[in-house]
Amino acid sequence: FRARQSFGYKNELCVQEAQVAVGLLERVEPSHDGEIATDYVERIMRSAIVSGVIAGGESLRQEHVADALGVSRTPVREAFQRLEREGFLRMTPRRGVTVTSLSAVEAEELFAIRAVLEPLALERVFSMLTKRDLGQAEDVLDASQVERDLHRLAELNWDFHSALFMPSEQPLLTATLRGLHLNCRRYELLGR
């Protein structure tokens, strides 16, 4: 419960919801030794948003996040800016930061964009794929067949796709697809 309160939540949670929230935060919040503070905050916040620990519409305060994660406000501000560019947060002057809400229109748009970009990426990389690349993708696919944890299954989905996209050396396209997958993950986990 303290984990959700420390992010600036005002609403009261029942004990069961609080236990789930704290459990998910503990699962996604390993030590950040050696990791740049901004990257650490971005990773933790993105994971909490994608997994639903922090819901759409929730307000976030830099100082609460900084205190909860043991960092200064500067890396929190920088992480918030990155997450806003990715579509996870909305920063409004004099109103603060809010987690973007999920919508049917956005889901349709995200999946439509993926439907266009993924075949393009595969078309551009197809001739470069090696047996090793295909083997790596197949290994991920095999792991996903036995995985039961929905969060891990969503990660494996990206691992499969990135195993196929990475050899193309198209960093902009790959980064765009990664952002789309992360945004789509919020919807995929919602439906399960």
N, C-alpha and C positions, 0 to 999 in steps of 0.2 A: 504493500500500500504506500509506503514512504517513497518508493521509486516513482510512482505515478504522481504523487503530491509534489515531489521535487521538480517536476517539469512544469508546474504551474497549474495543475488541474484544480478546478473549483468544485466540480461535481463529486458527490459522495459515491463510492463504489461499495457494492456488497462484498463480503469477505471472500467469496469464491472468485469474483472478478479480480479482486486485488491479488489473490494468490496466483492467478493465471498471469496477470500483468507482471508481477515481480518475477515469476518463473521464466517468462519470455525474456525479460531484461537480463537476467542472469545468464541465459543461454546465449545471448548475442553480445554480451559485454565482457570479452576476455581482456586481459591486461594489455595496455597500450605501450609497453616498454619498447623503445626504439622506433615507434611510429610517430610521425609528425602529428602534433595535437589537432590541427585542422582536419587531417585525414581521419584521425581517430573519431572525432566528433561527428564528421560527415558519415562515416561508416555506421556508427552506433545509431544515429538519428534516422538514417535511411532504413536501416534494418528494423527499427522500432515502428516506423511508418508503414513500411511494406508488410510487416507481419501483423499490423493492426493493433499493436500495443498502444500506439498513439493514433487516435482516430481522426478522420477527416473532420474539419471544423474546430478542432481543439486549438486554443491559443497557446503559444510558447513564449516564454520569457528568457532572454539571453542569460540573465543572472541565475535563474533557477537551473537551467541546463548546465551552465558553467560549474555551479556548486555541485550538482549531482554527478558530474563526470570528472570533477577535480581538475579543471582547467580554467584559464582566464577567459574573459569575454571575447577577446580578439579572435581566437580560433572558432568560437561559437558563431560569431558574426560572419566570418568567412565561410564556415560550413553552411550556415543558413543561406548565404548568397548562392553557393553552388547548388544547394537543394532547390532553391527557387528557380534557377536556370533549368533544372531537370523536371520541374513541374510538381514537386512534392510539397513546396511551401509557397505561400503568398505573403509578401511583405508589403504592408500598407503604411505610408507615412502617418505618424501620430496614432496609429491603431495597433501596430505591432505585427507579429508573425503568426500566421494561421496555417495549419496543415490543410492542404487542398482536399476538398470532398470528392468522393467518387460520384460519377454520373454515367448514365446509360449512353449519353451522347459522346462523352470522352472515351468510354470503353470501345464503342463502335469505331471511333476515329483511330484510336491506338492500334486495334487489331487490323483495321484496313491498311494503315501505313505499314505495319509489319508484313501484311500479305503482299505488298508491292516490293518492299526492300529486301526481304529474305531471299526470294528467288533471284533478285538482281545480284545480291552478294554471292549466292551459290553459283550463278552463271559466270561471274567474274573469277571465281576461285577454282572452279571445277577442274580445269586442266592442271592446276598446281597441286592438287591433293595427292599425297603419297599414301602408300599402304599404312604407314605409321599413323598418319592423320586419321584415316578411316578406322584403323584399329582403336585409336583413342576414342573416337566418337562411338564406336561399337561398345567399348568397355563402359562408357558412361550410360549408354542405352541399357546395357545389361544390369548395371547397378540400379537404374531407375525402375526396372521390372520388379525388383524385390524390396525397394524402399517403401516404407509405410508412413514416415514422417512427412507431412505436407510441405513444411518449410524446406526440408532437405530436397524433396522431390522438385520443388520449384527451382532450387539452385542447380540441380542436375539438368533441368531443362535448358538453362543457359549454358552450362558446361558442354552439353551436347552441341548446341548451336555454335558456340564459340570455337569448339574443336574444328568445326567445318569452316568457319569464317576467318579465323586467325591467319592461316597460311597466305591469304590474299594480300597481306600487308596494305590494307585499306583502313588506316586508323580512324578516319572520320566516319566512314560507313559502319565500322565495327563499334565505335563509341556510340553512334546514334542507335544502333540496334540494341546495344546493352541498355541504354536509357529506356528504350521502348519496352524491353523485357522486364526491367525493374518496375516500370509503371504498370505494365500488364499483370505483373505478379500480384499486385494489390487486388485486382479483380479476380484472378485465378484462385487465390486463397479465400476470398470472400464467398465464392460459390461452392466451397467444400465443407 
